C-alpha cells in the first residue's frame, strides 16, 4: 500500500484553504455596503489575518503518532521451559553447586512463572553451552517472526519504512541487530537505523518514545519500525552469587515489533494514538544506579545482579515519576485532590506523620500495562499506586505465561487485553516500565478501535485458561 505524496497532500490543503479565504473575502465584500466598509476599514484585513492564522495552525500543528499494529513472538512449543526442563538443565550444569541449585529451585517455585514460558535455544542443545551463534539465533528468531507477522497484518511494504529502531538490553552484536533487519528485508539505502542497548527493561517504552520524537519532527509522512527484544543466551549466569542467579530463574525468551506512523490518513487503520510519554532517570542516586548491575563475580563469571534494594528503589522512583505524570493525565477532580494531599503532606512532615500521597490513576486510565519485572515488582507497583488485583491481572498473567521477557512484556500485556476483548474505542491505556540505571518510562495511549482477535495474538490458544488463581 503506497500512500499519496505528503507534498501533494499539503498542496491540496493549501489550495483548499486559499480558495476558502478568497470565497470568504468576496462574500464579505459583496455583503457590506460601501459606507459600512468605510466605517469598518479593518474588517477585511481582520478576516484575512484570522484565515491566515488558521491556515498556519493547520499546516504547522504537530503530526499524530499512530500505532498501526504490533506483533509478539511466540517460540515453537518444543522450546517450552517447564519445571522439568529447568531442573534437568540445572543438574547438568557442572559449574553450579548443590547450594546454588537449591536456591534457584526455591526462587523458581516462588517466582510466579508457570510451565508455559520459553527458554533460549542453547538450553536444548546437547552440550548446553551458550554460544554467540545461539544468541544470534535467539535474537533473529524473535525479530524475524514478529516483523514478518507485523508487515503481513499492516500490508506495509519494507520499502516504505523510513526508520528502524531496535532495542536489546544486554545483547549488542556486530553488525548491529538493526543491520540484521536491514539485510533481511532489503530496506532502502536511506533508511535511518537506531540500535539501543544497556537500557534494561524500560527500553521498549524508550524505543517507542524515540520513534514518536522522530515522527513528530519529520516534515513528511514516515513509518517507523520498532523491534523490542532481548537475547538471554550469553547472559546466563553459572556462578554462585545469589543476586545474579535470580536472573536465570525469571528471564525468558520474547520479542515484540510495532509499526508507527505520523500519517493522519491512517487513523482509521490504527489501533492507538500516542497521547503522551514521560521518562525519568534516577541514576544520580548511587542506590538507584547499582540496584540492577552487570558485573563480574569473584570468580570472573559475568552476570546481572538484582540487589535486595531493587524493590525499594522501584517504589521510591515510581513515586517521583508519577509526580511528573499525574498533572498531565489526571482529571481535574483527582488533580485537585492530589495537590491538596501534597500540601497536607508538606505541612504534616514537620509533625513526623507522612500521609499517603498517591492519586487514583484508575480515574485517568481504563487499562494499565504494569511493568512485569517479577512477582515482587508487580506487588510493589500495586502497593504504591493502590491498585487492585483486577488492575494488575494482565501483568501477573503475562509473567505466569511468558516469564520476564524484559522490555517486550508490556506488549504481551497488550495482547492479553485484546484476547480478553476488554478494550473499547476511546479507552485510555498506560504503559509503565522500569530499567537499569535506574529509569522509569511511561506511555499514554488512546485506543482508536475496539480490541480485535488476531491470529498471531500470543494468547489465542490459552486465553480461556486465564486468569489462573494459583499465582
C-alpha positions as a Markdown table, in Angstrom:
| # | Residue | x | y | z |
|---|---|---|---|---|
| 1 | Unk | 0.0 | 0.0 | 0.0 |
| 2 | Unk | 1.7 | 3.2 | -1.1 |
| 3 | Unk | 0.2 | 6.4 | 0.4 |
| 4 | Unk | -0.1 | 9.6 | -1.6 |
| 5 | Unk | 2.8 | 12.0 | -1.5 |
| 6 | Unk | 2.9 | 14.2 | 1.6 |
| 7 | Unk | 3.8 | 17.2 | -0.5 |
| 8 | Unk | 0.7 | 16.6 | -2.6 |
| 9 | Unk | -1.4 | 16.5 | 0.5 |
| 10 | Unk | -0.1 | 19.8 | 1.8 |
| 11 | Unk | -0.6 | 21.4 | -1.6 |
| 12 | Unk | -4.2 | 20.3 | -1.6 |
| 13 | Unk | -4.7 | 21.6 | 1.9 |
| 14 | Unk | -3.1 | 24.9 | 0.9 |
| 15 | Unk | -5.2 | 25.2 | -2.2 |
| 16 | Unk | -8.4 | 24.4 | -0.4 |
| 17 | Unk | -7.8 | 26.9 | 2.4 |
| 18 | Unk | -6.7 | 29.6 | -0.1 |
| 19 | Unk | -9.9 | 29.1 | -2.1 |
| 20 | Unk | -11.9 | 29.3 | 1.1 |
| 21 | Unk | -10.2 | 32.5 | 2.0 |
| 22 | Unk | -10.9 | 34.1 | -1.4 |
| 23 | Unk | -14.6 | 33.0 | -1.2 |
| 24 | Unk | -14.9 | 34.4 | 2.3 |
| 25 | Unk | -13.4 | 37.7 | 1.2 |
| 26 | Unk | -15.6 | 38.0 | -1.8 |
| 27 | Unk | -18.7 | 37.3 | 0.3 |
| 28 | Unk | -17.6 | 39.9 | 2.8 |
| 29 | Unk | -17.0 | 42.5 | 0.1 |
| 30 | Unk | -20.4 | 41.9 | -1.6 |
| 31 | Unk | -22.3 | 41.8 | 1.7 |
| 32 | Unk | -21.1 | 45.0 | 3.2 |
| 33 | Unk | -22.1 | 48.4 | 1.9 |
| 34 | Unk | -19.6 | 51.0 | 0.8 |
| 35 | Unk | -20.5 | 53.1 | 3.8 |
| 36 | Unk | -20.0 | 50.1 | 6.1 |
| 37 | Unk | -16.6 | 49.4 | 4.7 |
| 38 | Unk | -15.6 | 53.0 | 5.3 |
| 39 | Unk | -16.9 | 52.7 | 8.8 |
| 40 | Unk | -15.0 | 49.5 | 9.4 |
| 41 | Unk | -11.9 | 49.7 | 7.3 |
| 42 | Unk | -10.2 | 46.9 | 9.3 |
| 43 | Unk | -13.0 | 44.2 | 8.8 |
| 44 | Unk | -11.4 | 42.7 | 5.7 |
| 45 | Unk | -7.9 | 42.8 | 7.0 |
| 46 | Unk | -9.0 | 41.2 | 10.3 |
| 47 | Unk | -10.8 | 38.4 | 8.5 |
| 48 | Unk | -7.8 | 37.8 | 6.3 |
| 49 | Unk | -5.5 | 37.7 | 9.3 |
| 50 | Unk | -7.8 | 35.3 | 11.0 |
| 51 | Unk | -7.9 | 33.0 | 8.0 |
| 52 | Unk | -4.1 | 33.2 | 7.6 |
| 53 | Unk | -3.7 | 32.3 | 11.2 |
| 54 | Unk | -6.0 | 29.3 | 10.8 |
| 55 | Unk | -4.0 | 28.2 | 7.7 |
| 56 | Unk | -0.8 | 28.5 | 9.6 |
| 57 | Unk | -2.2 | 26.4 | 12.5 |
| 58 | Unk | -3.5 | 23.8 | 10.1 |
| 59 | Unk | -0.2 | 23.3 | 8.4 |
| 60 | Unk | 2.2 | 23.6 | 11.4 |
| 61 | Unk | 0.4 | 21.6 | 14.1 |
| 62 | Unk | 2.3 | 18.5 | 15.3 |
| 63 | Unk | 1.7 | 15.3 | 13.5 |
| 64 | Unk | -0.1 | 12.5 | 15.3 |
| 65 | Unk | 1.9 | 9.3 | 16.3 |
| 66 | Unk | -0.2 | 6.3 | 15.5 |
| 67 | Unk | 0.4 | 2.7 | 16.3 |
| 68 | Unk | -0.8 | 0.8 | 13.2 |
| 69 | Unk | -0.3 | -2.6 | 14.8 |
| 70 | Unk | 2.1 | -4.8 | 16.8 |
| 71 | Unk | 3.1 | -8.4 | 16.9 |
| 72 | Unk | 4.6 | -10.6 | 19.7 |
| 73 | Unk | 6.9 | -13.5 | 19.1 |
| 74 | Unk | 5.7 | -16.9 | 20.2 |
| 75 | Unk | 8.5 | -19.5 | 20.1 |
| 76 | Unk | 7.7 | -23.1 | 19.0 |
| 77 | Unk | 6.3 | -25.5 | 21.6 |
| 78 | Unk | 9.4 | -27.6 | 21.8 |
| 79 | Unk | 11.2 | -24.6 | 23.4 |
| 80 | Unk | 8.9 | -24.5 | 26.4 |
| 81 | Unk | 10.7 | -24.2 | 29.7 |
| 82 | Unk | 8.8 | -26.4 | 32.1 |
| 83 | Unk | 9.9 | -27.0 | 35.7 |
| 84 | Unk | 11.2 | -30.4 | 34.5 |
| 85 | Unk | 13.3 | -28.8 | 31.7 |
| 86 | Unk | 14.7 | -26.3 | 34.2 |
| 87 | Unk | 15.6 | -28.9 | 36.7 |
| 88 | Unk | 17.3 | -31.2 | 34.1 |
| 89 | Unk | 19.3 | -28.3 | 32.8 |
| 90 | Unk | 20.5 | -27.2 | 36.2 |
| 91 | Unk | 21.5 | -30.7 | 37.2 |
| 92 | Unk | 23.7 | -30.9 | 34.1 |
| 93 | Unk | 25.4 | -27.6 | 34.8 |
| 94 | Unk | 28.8 | -28.7 | 36.3 |
| 95 | Unk | 29.6 | -25.2 | 37.5 |
| 96 | Unk | 26.6 | -24.9 | 39.8 |
| 97 | Unk | 27.0 | -26.1 | 43.4 |
| 98 | Unk | 24.2 | -28.0 | 45.2 |
| 99 | Unk | 23.5 | -24.9 | 47.3 |
| 100 | Unk | 23.1 | -22.7 | 44.2 |
| 101 | Unk | 20.8 | -25.3 | 42.6 |
| 102 | Unk | 18.6 | -25.4 | 45.7 |
| 103 | Unk | 18.5 | -21.6 | 45.8 |
| 104 | Unk | 17.4 | -21.4 | 42.2 |
| 105 | Unk | 14.8 | -24.1 | 42.7 |
| 106 | Unk | 13.2 | -22.1 | 45.6 |
| 107 | Unk | 13.3 | -18.8 | 43.6 |
| 108 | Unk | 11.7 | -20.5 | 40.6 |
| 109 | Unk | 8.9 | -22.0 | 42.7 |
| 110 | Unk | 8.1 | -18.6 | 44.2 |
| 111 | Unk | 8.6 | -16.6 | 41.0 |
| 112 | Unk | 5.0 | -16.7 | 39.7 |
| 113 | Unk | 6.2 | -18.3 | 36.4 |
| 114 | Unk | 4.2 | -21.2 | 35.0 |
| 115 | Unk | 5.2 | -24.2 | 32.9 |
| 116 | Unk | 4.5 | -22.5 | 29.6 |
| 117 | Unk | 7.4 | -20.0 | 29.3 |
| 118 | Unk | 10.1 | -20.3 | 26.6 |
| 119 | Unk | 13.9 | -20.9 | 27.0 |
| 120 | Unk | 16.7 | -19.9 | 24.6 |
| 121 | Unk | 17.9 | -22.4 | 22.0 |
| 122 | Unk | 21.2 | -23.4 | 23.8 |
| 123 | Unk | 19.1 | -25.0 | 26.7 |
| 124 | Unk | 18.0 | -27.7 | 24.2 |
| 125 | Unk | 21.4 | -28.4 | 22.6 |
| 126 | Unk | 23.4 | -31.5 | 23.5 |
| 127 | Unk | 26.3 | -29.6 | 25.1 |
| 128 | Unk | 24.1 | -26.9 | 26.6 |
| 129 | Unk | 26.8 | -24.2 | 26.1 |
| 130 | Unk | 25.6 | -20.6 | 25.4 |
| 131 | Unk | 27.5 | -19.5 | 22.2 |
| 132 | Unk | 27.4 | -16.4 | 20.1 |
| 133 | Unk | 25.7 | -18.4 | 17.4 |
| 134 | Unk | 22.9 | -19.4 | 19.8 |
| 135 | Unk | 22.5 | -15.8 | 20.9 |
| 136 | Unk | 22.2 | -14.6 | 17.3 |
| 137 | Unk | 19.7 | -17.4 | 16.6 |
| 138 | Unk | 17.6 | -16.4 | 19.6 |
| 139 | Unk | 17.5 | -12.8 | 18.5 |
| 140 | Unk | 16.8 | -13.5 | 14.8 |
| 141 | Unk | 14.0 | -15.9 | 15.5 |
| 142 | Unk | 12.2 | -13.4 | 17.6 |
| 143 | Unk | 12.8 | -10.4 | 15.4 |
| 144 | Unk | 12.1 | -12.0 | 12.1 |
| 145 | Unk | 8.9 | -13.8 | 13.1 |
| 146 | Unk | 7.4 | -10.8 | 14.8 |
| 147 | Unk | 8.3 | -8.4 | 11.9 |
| 148 | Unk | 7.0 | -10.9 | 9.3 |
| 149 | Unk | 3.7 | -11.1 | 11.1 |
| 150 | Unk | 3.5 | -7.3 | 11.5 |
| 151 | Unk | 4.2 | -6.5 | 7.9 |
| 152 | Unk | 1.6 | -9.0 | 6.8 |
| 153 | Unk | -1.1 | -7.5 | 9.1 |
| 154 | Unk | -0.4 | -3.9 | 8.2 |
| 155 | Unk | 0.2 | -4.6 | 4.4 |
| 156 | Unk | 3.2 | -2.2 | 4.5 |
| 157 | Unk | 6.0 | -3.0 | 2.1 |
| 158 | Unk | 9.5 | -2.9 | 3.6 |
| 159 | Unk | 10.5 | -0.2 | 1.1 |
| 160 | Unk | 8.1 | 2.3 | 2.9 |
| 161 | Unk | 9.9 | 2.0 | 6.2 |
| 162 | Unk | 11.9 | 5.2 | 7.0 |
| 163 | Unk | 13.2 | 4.3 | 10.5 |
| 164 | Unk | 14.3 | 1.1 | 12.2 |
| 165 | Unk | 14.7 | 1.2 | 16.0 |
| 166 | Unk | 15.9 | -2.0 | 17.7 |
| 167 | Unk | 16.4 | -2.3 | 21.4 |
| 168 | Unk | 18.1 | -5.2 | 23.2 |
| 169 | Unk | 19.1 | -4.5 | 26.8 |
| 170 | Unk | 22.3 | -6.7 | 27.1 |
| 171 | Unk | 23.0 | -8.2 | 23.6 |
| 172 | Unk | 24.7 | -5.9 | 21.1 |
| 173 | Unk | 26.5 | -7.9 | 18.3 |
| 174 | Unk | 28.3 | -6.6 | 15.3 |
| 175 | Unk | 26.8 | -5.9 | 12.8 |
| 176 | Unk | 24.1 | -4.5 | 14.9 |
| 177 | Unk | 20.6 | -6.1 | 15.2 |
| 178 | Unk | 19.2 | -3.2 | 13.2 |
| 179 | Unk | 21.6 | -4.2 | 10.4 |
| 180 | Unk | 20.3 | -7.7 | 10.6 |
| 181 | Unk | 16.9 | -6.4 | 9.8 |
| 182 | Unk | 18.0 | -4.1 | 7.0 |
| 183 | Unk | 19.8 | -7.0 | 5.4 |
| 184 | Unk | 16.9 | -9.5 | 5.9 |
| 185 | Unk | 14.2 | -7.2 | 4.5 |
| 186 | Unk | 16.2 | -5.3 | 1.9 |
| 187 | Unk | 15.4 | -1.9 | 3.3 |
| 188 | Unk | 16.2 | 1.3 | 1.5 |
| 189 | Unk | 19.7 | 2.8 | 1.5 |
| 190 | Unk | 18.4 | 6.0 | 3.1 |
| 191 | Unk | 16.7 | 4.2 | 6.0 |
| 192 | Unk | 17.6 | 5.5 | 9.4 |
| 193 | Unk | 18.6 | 2.8 | 11.9 |
| 194 | Unk | 19.0 | 3.1 | 15.6 |
| 195 | Unk | 20.3 | 0.4 | 17.9 |
| 196 | Unk | 19.7 | 0.8 | 21.7 |
| 197 | Unk | 21.4 | -1.3 | 24.3 |
| 198 | Unk | 22.0 | -1.3 | 28.1 |
| 199 | Unk | 18.6 | 0.4 | 28.7 |
| 200 | Unk | 17.2 | -2.5 | 30.7 |
| 201 | Unk | 13.5 | -3.5 | 30.8 |
| 202 | Unk | 12.4 | 0.1 | 30.2 |
| 203 | Unk | 13.9 | 0.1 | 26.7 |
| 204 | Unk | 10.6 | -0.8 | 25.0 |
| 205 | Unk | 9.0 | 2.3 | 26.3 |
| 206 | Unk | 12.1 | 4.3 | 25.5 |
| 207 | Unk | 12.2 | 3.0 | 21.9 |
| 208 | Unk | 8.6 | 4.0 | 21.3 |
| 209 | Unk | 9.3 | 7.4 | 22.8 |
| 210 | Unk | 12.3 | 7.8 | 20.4 |
| 211 | Unk | 10.1 | 6.8 | 17.4 |
| 212 | Unk | 7.5 | 9.3 | 18.4 |
| 213 | Unk | 10.0 | 12.1 | 18.6 |
| 214 | Unk | 11.4 | 11.2 | 15.2 |
| 215 | Unk | 8.0 | 11.0 | 13.6 |
| 216 | Unk | 6.8 | 14.3 | 15.2 |
| 217 | Unk | 9.8 | 16.2 | 13.9 |
| 218 | Unk | 9.5 | 14.8 | 10.3 |
| 219 | Unk | 8.3 | 17.1 | 7.6 |
| 220 | Unk | 6.6 | 14.4 | 5.6 |
| 221 | Unk | 4.7 | 11.1 | 6.2 |
| 222 | Unk | 7.0 | 8.4 | 7.5 |
| 223 | Unk | 6.9 | 5.0 | 9.0 |
| 224 | Unk | 9.0 | 3.7 | 12.0 |
| 225 | Unk | 9.5 | 0.0 | 12.7 |
| 226 | Unk | 10.3 | -0.6 | 16.4 |
| 227 | Unk | 11.7 | -4.0 | 17.5 |
| 228 | Unk | 11.8 | -4.8 | 21.2 |
| 229 | Unk | 13.8 | -7.8 | 22.0 |
| 230 | Unk | 16.4 | -9.5 | 24.3 |
| 231 | Unk | 18.8 | -12.4 | 23.9 |
| 232 | Unk | 19.5 | -14.0 | 27.2 |
| 233 | Unk | 21.8 | -16.8 | 25.9 |
| 234 | Unk | 25.0 | -15.0 | 26.7 |
| 235 | Unk | 23.7 | -13.6 | 29.9 |
| 236 | Unk | 23.1 | -17.0 | 31.6 |
| 237 | Unk | 25.0 | -16.9 | 34.9 |
| 238 | Unk | 27.0 | -20.0 | 36.0 |
| 239 | Unk | 28.5 | -18.7 | 39.2 |
| 240 | Unk | 27.4 | -18.8 | 42.9 |
| 241 | Unk | 26.4 | -15.1 | 43.5 |
| 242 | Unk | 22.7 | -15.4 | 44.6 |
| 243 | Unk | 21.7 | -11.9 | 43.4 |
| 244 | Unk | 22.9 | -12.9 | 39.9 |
| 245 | Unk | 21.3 | -16.4 | 40.0 |
| 246 | Unk | 17.9 | -14.7 | 40.2 |
| 247 | Unk | 18.0 | -13.7 | 36.5 |
| 248 | Unk | 18.3 | -17.4 | 35.5 |
| 249 | Unk | 15.0 | -18.1 | 37.3 |
| 250 | Unk | 12.8 | -15.3 | 35.9 |
| 251 | Unk | 14.1 | -14.2 | 32.4 |
| 252 | Unk | 12.6 | -15.9 | 29.4 |
| 253 | Unk | 12.5 | -15.6 | 25.6 |
| 254 | Unk | 10.3 | -12.9 | 24.0 |
| 255 | Unk | 10.2 | -10.2 | 21.3 |
| 256 | Unk | 7.7 | -7.6 | 20.0 |
| 257 | Unk | 7.6 | -5.5 | 16.9 |
| 258 | Unk | 5.5 | -2.3 | 16.4 |
| 259 | Unk | 4.8 | -0.2 | 13.4 |
| 260 | Unk | 4.2 | 3.6 | 13.9 |
| 261 | Unk | 3.4 | 6.4 | 11.5 |
| 262 | Unk | 2.7 | 10.1 | 11.5 |
| 263 | Unk | 0.2 | 9.9 | 8.7 |
| 264 | Unk | -3.2 | 11.2 | 9.9 |
| 265 | Unk | -4.9 | 9.4 | 7.0 |
| 266 | Unk | -4.0 | 6.1 | 8.7 |
| 267 | Unk | -6.1 | 6.9 | 11.8 |
| 268 | Unk | -8.9 | 4.6 | 10.6 |
| 269 | Unk | -6.4 | 1.7 | 10.3 |
| 270 | Unk | -4.5 | 2.3 | 13.5 |
| 271 | Unk | -5.0 | 0.7 | 16.9 |
| 272 | Unk | -3.9 | 3.5 | 19.1 |
| 273 | Unk | -2.6 | 7.1 | 19.2 |
| 274 | Unk | 0.2 | 8.1 | 21.4 |
| 275 | Unk | -1.0 | 10.9 | 23.6 |
| 276 | Unk | 2.0 | 11.5 | 25.9 |
| 277 | Unk | 5.3 | 10.0 | 27.1 |
| 278 | Unk | 7.2 | 10.6 | 30.2 |
| 279 | Unk | 10.8 | 9.5 | 31.0 |
| 280 | Unk | 12.7 | 10.0 | 34.3 |
| 281 | Unk | 16.3 | 9.0 | 35.1 |
| 282 | Unk | 17.3 | 8.5 | 38.7 |
| 283 | Unk | 20.9 | 7.4 | 38.1 |
| 284 | Unk | 22.4 | 10.3 | 40.0 |
| 285 | Unk | 21.5 | 8.4 | 43.2 |
| 286 | Unk | 24.1 | 5.6 | 43.9 |
| 287 | Unk | 21.5 | 3.2 | 45.3 |
| 288 | Unk | 19.3 | 3.5 | 42.2 |
| 289 | Unk | 22.3 | 3.3 | 39.9 |
| 290 | Unk | 23.5 | 0.0 | 41.5 |
| 291 | Unk | 20.1 | -1.6 | 42.0 |
| 292 | Unk | 20.5 | -3.7 | 38.9 |
| 293 | Unk | 24.0 | -4.0 | 37.7 |
| 294 | Unk | 26.0 | -6.1 | 35.2 |
| 295 | Unk | 29.4 | -7.1 | 36.6 |
| 296 | Unk | 31.8 | -10.0 | 37.2 |
| 297 | Unk | 31.7 | -12.0 | 40.4 |
| 298 | Unk | 34.8 | -13.0 | 42.4 |
| 299 | Unk | 35.5 | -16.0 | 40.1 |
| 300 | Unk | 35.2 | -14.0 | 36.9 |
| 301 | Unk | 31.7 | -15.1 | 35.9 |
| 302 | Unk | 29.6 | -12.2 | 34.3 |
| 303 | Unk | 26.0 | -11.7 | 35.4 |
| 304 | Unk | 23.4 | -9.1 | 36.2 |
| 305 | Unk | 23.0 | -8.5 | 39.9 |
| 306 | Unk | 19.5 | -7.8 | 41.1 |
| 307 | Unk | 20.0 | -6.5 | 44.6 |
| 308 | Unk | 17.6 | -6.7 | 47.5 |
| 309 | Unk | 17.4 | -2.9 | 47.3 |
| 310 | Unk | 15.7 | -3.1 | 43.9 |
| 311 | Unk | 12.2 | -3.3 | 45.2 |
| 312 | Unk | 12.7 | -0.2 | 47.4 |
| 313 | Unk | 14.3 | 1.7 | 44.6 |
| 314 | Unk | 11.4 | 0.8 | 42.2 |
| 315 | Unk | 8.8 | 2.1 | 44.7 |
| 316 | Unk | 10.7 | 5.3 | 45.5 |
| 317 | Unk | 11.4 | 6.3 | 42.0 |
| 318 | Unk | 7.9 | 5.3 | 40.8 |
| 319 | Unk | 6.6 | 7.9 | 43.3 |
| 320 | Unk | 9.0 | 10.5 | 41.9 |
| 321 | Unk | 7.9 | 9.6 | 38.3 |
| 322 | Unk | 4.2 | 9.9 | 39.0 |
| 323 | Unk | 4.7 | 13.4 | 40.4 |
| 324 | Unk | 5.6 | 14.5 | 36.8 |
| 325 | Unk | 3.0 | 12.2 | 35.1 |
| 326 | Unk | 0.0 | 13.0 | 37.4 |
| 327 | Unk | -0.6 | 16.7 | 36.4 |
| 328 | Unk | -0.5 | 15.6 | 32.7 |
| 329 | Unk | -3.1 | 12.9 | 32.8 |
| 330 | Unk | -5.4 | 13.2 | 35.9 |
| 331 | Unk | -8.9 | 14.7 | 35.6 |
| 332 | Unk | -9.4 | 18.0 | 37.4 |
| 333 | Unk | -11.2 | 16.3 | 40.4 |
| 334 | Unk | -8.3 | 14.0 | 41.1 |
| 335 | Unk | -5.7 | 16.7 | 40.3 |
| 336 | Unk | -7.3 | 19.0 | 42.9 |
| 337 | Unk | -7.3 | 16.2 | 45.5 |
| 338 | Unk | -3.6 | 15.4 | 44.6 |
| 339 | Unk | -2.5 | 19.0 | 45.0 |
| 340 | Unk | -4.3 | 19.2 | 48.4 |
| 341 | Unk | -2.7 | 16.0 | 49.5 |
| 342 | Unk | 0.8 | 17.2 | 48.6 |
| 343 | Unk | 0.3 | 20.4 | 50.6 |
| 344 | Unk | -1.0 | 18.4 | 53.5 |
| 345 | Unk | 2.0 | 16.1 | 53.3 |
| 346 | Unk | 4.4 | 19.0 | 53.4 |
| 347 | Unk | 2.6 | 20.5 | 56.4 |
| 348 | Unk | 2.4 | 17.2 | 58.3 |
| 349 | Unk | 6.0 | 16.3 | 57.6 |
| 350 | Unk | 7.2 | 18.5 | 60.4 |
| 351 | Unk | 5.0 | 16.6 | 62.9 |
| 352 | Unk | 6.5 | 13.2 | 61.9 |
| 353 | Unk | 3.4 | 12.0 | 60.1 |
| 354 | Unk | 3.7 | 11.2 | 56.4 |
| 355 | Unk | 0.3 | 10.9 | 54.8 |
| 356 | Unk | -0.1 | 8.8 | 51.6 |
| 357 | Unk | 0.1 | 11.0 | 48.6 |
| 358 | Unk | -0.9 | 8.8 | 45.6 |
| 359 | Unk | -3.6 | 9.8 | 43.2 |
| 360 | Unk | -6.1 | 7.4 | 41.8 |
| 361 | Unk | -4.8 | 6.6 | 38.3 |
| 362 | Unk | -7.8 | 4.4 | 37.5 |
| 363 | Unk | -9.6 | 7.7 | 37.1 |
| 364 | Unk | -7.2 | 8.6 | 34.3 |
| 365 | Unk | -6.9 | 5.2 | 32.6 |
| 366 | Unk | -9.2 | 2.4 | 31.8 |
| 367 | Unk | -6.3 | 0.0 | 31.3 |
| 368 | Unk | -2.7 | -0.4 | 32.6 |
| 369 | Unk | 0.2 | -2.4 | 31.4 |
| 370 | Unk | 2.3 | -2.6 | 34.5 |
| 371 | Unk | 6.0 | -3.5 | 34.3 |
| 372 | Unk | 6.3 | -7.3 | 34.7 |
| 373 | Unk | 9.8 | -7.4 | 36.2 |
| 374 | Unk | 8.9 | -10.1 | 38.7 |
| 375 | Unk | 6.3 | -11.0 | 41.3 |
| 376 | Unk | 7.8 | -8.6 | 43.9 |
| 377 | Unk | 7.9 | -5.7 | 41.4 |
| 378 | Unk | 4.3 | -6.1 | 40.4 |
| 379 | Unk | 3.2 | -6.3 | 44.0 |
| 380 | Unk | 5.3 | -3.2 | 44.8 |
| 381 | Unk | 3.7 | -1.2 | 42.0 |
| 382 | Unk | 0.3 | -2.3 | 43.2 |
| 383 | Unk | 1.1 | -1.2 | 46.7 |
| 384 | Unk | 2.5 | 2.2 | 45.7 |
| 385 | Unk | -0.4 | 3.0 | 43.3 |
| 386 | Unk | -3.1 | 1.4 | 45.4 |
| 387 | Unk | -4.1 | -0.9 | 42.5 |
| 388 | Unk | -6.5 | -3.9 | 43.0 |
| 389 | Unk | -5.8 | -7.4 | 41.7 |
| 390 | Unk | -8.0 | -6.8 | 38.7 |
| 391 | Unk | -5.8 | -4.0 | 37.5 |
| 392 | Unk | -2.5 | -5.9 | 37.9 |
| 393 | Unk | -4.1 | -9.1 | 36.4 |
| 394 | Unk | -2.6 | -8.7 | 32.9 |
| 395 | Unk | 0.9 | -8.2 | 34.4 |
| 396 | Unk | 0.6 | -11.2 | 36.7 |
| 397 | Unk | -0.8 | -13.4 | 34.0 |
| 398 | Unk | 1.9 | -12.3 | 31.5 |
| 399 | Unk | 4.6 | -13.2 | 34.0 |
| 400 | Unk | 3.0 | -16.6 | 34.5 |
| 401 | Unk | 2.6 | -17.4 | 30.8 |
| 402 | Unk | 5.8 | -15.9 | 29.3 |
| 403 | Unk | 8.1 | -15.1 | 32.2 |
| 404 | Unk | 10.1 | -11.9 | 32.3 |
| 405 | Unk | 10.8 | -11.2 | 28.6 |
| 406 | Unk | 12.4 | -7.8 | 29.5 |
| 407 | Unk | 11.1 | -4.7 | 27.7 |
| 408 | Unk | 8.7 | -6.5 | 25.4 |
| 409 | Unk | 6.4 | -7.7 | 28.1 |
| 410 | Unk | 4.2 | -4.6 | 28.0 |
| 411 | Unk | 3.2 | -5.7 | 24.5 |
| 412 | Unk | 2.4 | -9.2 | 25.7 |
| 413 | Unk | 0.1 | -7.5 | 28.2 |
| 414 | Unk | -1.4 | -5.5 | 25.4 |
| 415 | Unk | -2.2 | -8.9 | 23.7 |
| 416 | Unk | -3.8 | -10.1 | 26.9 |
| 417 | Unk | -6.2 | -7.1 | 26.9 |
| 418 | Unk | -7.1 | -7.8 | 23.2 |
| 419 | Unk | -7.5 | -11.5 | 23.6 |
| 420 | Unk | -9.9 | -10.9 | 26.5 |
| 421 | Unk | -11.9 | -8.3 | 24.4 |
| 422 | Unk | -11.6 | -5.7 | 27.1 |
| 423 | Unk | -10.6 | -2.7 | 25.0 |
| 424 | Unk | -13.1 | -0.2 | 23.5 |
| 425 | Unk | -12.6 | 2.7 | 21.2 |
| 426 | Unk | -11.7 | 5.8 | 23.2 |
| 427 | Unk | -10.2 | 3.9 | 26.1 |
| 428 | Unk | -7.0 | 5.3 | 27.7 |
| 429 | Unk | -4.1 | 3.0 | 28.4 |
| 430 | Unk | -1.0 | 3.5 | 30.5 |
| 431 | Unk | 2.2 | 1.5 | 29.9 |
| 432 | Unk | 4.9 | 1.8 | 32.6 |
| 433 | Unk | 8.3 | 0.1 | 32.8 |
| 434 | Unk | 11.5 | 0.2 | 34.8 |
| 435 | Unk | 15.0 | -0.1 | 33.6 |
| 436 | Unk | 18.6 | -0.3 | 34.9 |
| 437 | Unk | 20.2 | 2.9 | 35.7 |
| 438 | Unk | 17.6 | 3.5 | 37.3 |
| 439 | Unk | 15.0 | 4.6 | 34.7 |
| 440 | Unk | 11.2 | 4.8 | 34.7 |
| 441 | Unk | 9.2 | 5.3 | 31.5 |
| 442 | Unk | 5.5 | 5.9 | 30.7 |
| 443 | Unk | 3.5 | 5.8 | 27.5 |
| 444 | Unk | -0.1 | 7.2 | 27.4 |
| 445 | Unk | -2.2 | 5.8 | 24.6 |
| 446 | Unk | -5.8 | 6.4 | 23.3 |
| 447 | Unk | -7.5 | 3.5 | 21.6 |
| 448 | Unk | -8.9 | 4.3 | 18.2 |
| 449 | Unk | -10.8 | 1.0 | 17.8 |
| 450 | Unk | -12.2 | -1.9 | 19.7 |
| 451 | Unk | -10.0 | -4.8 | 20.6 |
| 452 | Unk | -9.7 | -7.4 | 17.8 |
| 453 | Unk | -9.0 | -11.2 | 17.8 |
| 454 | Unk | -5.9 | -11.6 | 15.5 |
| 455 | Unk | -4.5 | -14.9 | 14.5 |
| 456 | Unk | -1.0 | -14.1 | 15.7 |
| 457 | Unk | -2.0 | -13.0 | 19.2 |
| 458 | Unk | 0.3 | -15.0 | 21.6 |
| 459 | Unk | -2.6 | -15.7 | 23.9 |
| 460 | Unk | -5.0 | -17.1 | 21.3 |
| 461 | Unk | -4.6 | -20.7 | 22.2 |
| 462 | Unk | -4.7 | -20.3 | 26.0 |
| 463 | Unk | -6.6 | -17.2 | 26.9 |
| 464 | Unk | -9.6 | -19.2 | 28.3 |
| 465 | Unk | -7.3 | -20.7 | 30.9 |
| 466 | Unk | -6.5 | -17.2 | 32.3 |
| 467 | Unk | -6.6 | -15.7 | 34.8 |
| 468 | Unk | -5.1 | -18.5 | 36.9 |
| 469 | Unk | -5.8 | -18.5 | 40.6 |
| 470 | Unk | -2.6 | -20.1 | 41.8 |
| 471 | Unk | 0.0 | -17.3 | 41.3 |
